[in-house]
Amino acid sequence: MTKPPLPQPQLDRAPITGDQYEAYTPEKLELWNGFYDYGGQDFTGFYLAVLANMGLREAVSHVPLSLWLEAIQELVLANPKLNFDTEIGEAMLNRFNRGLEDLQAVAEYLEEQS
């Protein structure tokens, strides 16, 4: 039996299918050292289903913006498609860093206001 496509979180809440529920919801959840676990099972589909049902706007609202920016920065810098040894790669990195600095300033301001 082939698994259905992974749930795709959207900005707002989105339903998952019954097939996705069956394929990606663990039959049993256990807590091991503070983490959901059950016999080394891959929880990616489960996490994506929860995010789809929650909506990304709602999920983002529960975590400081600075942490989201840190995660985005790590993903961008680790992306093999960005070859920073080329002129275009260097330009993209500079552009990303400028934008990130602006967003970090906004995040810092918003967190100070909380």
C-alpha positions as CSV (number, residue, x, y, z in Angstrom):
1,M,0.0,0.0,0.0
2,T,1.4,3.4,-1.0
3,K,1.3,6.2,1.5
4,P,-0.8,9.3,0.6
5,P,1.1,12.5,0.0
6,L,2.4,14.2,3.1
7,P,0.1,16.9,4.6
8,Q,1.0,20.4,3.3
9,P,0.7,23.1,5.9
10,Q,-0.9,26.3,4.7
11,L,-1.0,29.8,6.2
12,D,-4.5,29.1,7.6
13,R,-6.0,25.8,9.0
14,A,-6.4,23.1,6.5
15,P,-8.0,19.7,6.8
16,I,-6.1,16.4,6.2
17,T,-7.7,13.4,4.5
18,G,-8.8,10.2,6.2
19,D,-6.0,8.4,4.3
20,Q,-3.4,10.9,5.7
21,Y,-4.8,10.5,9.2
22,E,-4.5,6.7,8.9
23,A,-1.0,6.8,7.4
24,Y,0.6,9.4,9.6
25,T,-1.1,9.4,13.0
26,P,0.8,7.1,15.3
27,E,-1.3,4.4,16.9
28,K,0.4,5.1,20.2
29,L,2.4,8.0,21.4
30,E,5.0,7.6,24.1
31,L,7.1,10.2,25.8
32,W,10.8,9.3,25.8
33,N,13.3,11.8,27.4
34,G,10.8,14.6,26.8
35,F,10.1,13.7,23.1
36,Y,7.2,12.0,21.3
37,D,8.4,8.7,20.2
38,Y,7.3,5.2,19.5
39,G,9.9,2.7,18.4
40,G,11.9,4.9,16.1
41,Q,8.9,5.8,14.0
42,D,9.2,8.7,11.6
43,F,6.9,11.4,12.9
44,T,7.3,13.8,9.9
45,G,3.8,13.1,8.5
46,F,2.3,13.5,12.0
47,Y,4.0,16.8,12.6
48,L,3.0,18.1,9.2
49,A,-0.6,17.0,9.8
50,V,-0.7,18.9,13.1
51,L,0.8,22.0,11.4
52,A,-1.8,21.7,8.6
53,N,-4.6,21.5,11.1
54,M,-3.2,24.4,13.1
55,G,-2.2,26.7,10.3
56,L,1.2,28.3,10.0
57,R,-0.1,31.7,11.2
58,E,-1.3,30.2,14.4
59,A,1.9,28.1,14.9
60,V,4.2,31.0,14.3
61,S,2.3,33.1,16.8
62,H,3.3,30.8,19.7
63,V,7.1,31.1,19.1
64,P,9.3,34.2,19.3
65,L,9.9,35.6,15.8
66,S,13.7,35.7,16.5
67,L,13.7,31.8,16.7
68,W,11.9,31.5,13.4
69,L,14.5,33.9,11.8
70,E,17.3,31.8,13.3
71,A,15.9,28.6,11.8
72,I,15.4,30.3,8.4
73,Q,18.9,31.6,8.5
74,E,20.3,28.1,9.2
75,L,18.2,26.6,6.4
76,V,19.3,29.2,3.9
77,L,23.0,29.0,4.7
78,A,23.0,25.2,4.5
79,N,21.2,25.1,1.2
80,P,23.5,23.5,-1.4
81,K,21.9,25.5,-4.2
82,L,23.5,28.7,-2.9
83,N,27.1,28.5,-4.0
84,F,28.7,31.4,-2.2
85,D,31.9,31.0,-4.2
86,T,30.2,32.5,-7.2
87,E,29.4,36.1,-7.8
88,I,25.6,35.4,-7.9
89,G,25.8,33.3,-4.7
90,E,27.8,36.1,-2.9
91,A,25.2,38.7,-4.1
92,M,22.3,36.5,-2.9
93,L,24.0,36.0,0.5
94,N,24.5,39.8,0.9
95,R,20.9,40.4,0.0
96,F,19.7,37.7,2.4
97,N,21.9,39.2,5.2
98,R,20.5,42.7,4.7
99,G,17.0,41.5,4.8
100,L,17.6,39.3,7.8
101,E,19.2,42.2,9.7
102,D,16.0,44.3,9.0
103,L,13.8,41.4,10.1
104,Q,15.8,40.8,13.3
105,A,15.5,44.5,14.2
106,V,11.7,44.2,13.8
107,A,11.6,41.0,15.8
108,E,13.7,42.6,18.6
109,Y,11.4,45.6,18.7
110,L,8.3,43.4,18.9
111,E,9.7,41.2,21.6
112,E,10.6,44.3,23.7
113,Q,7.0,45.5,23.4
114,S,5.6,42.2,24.7
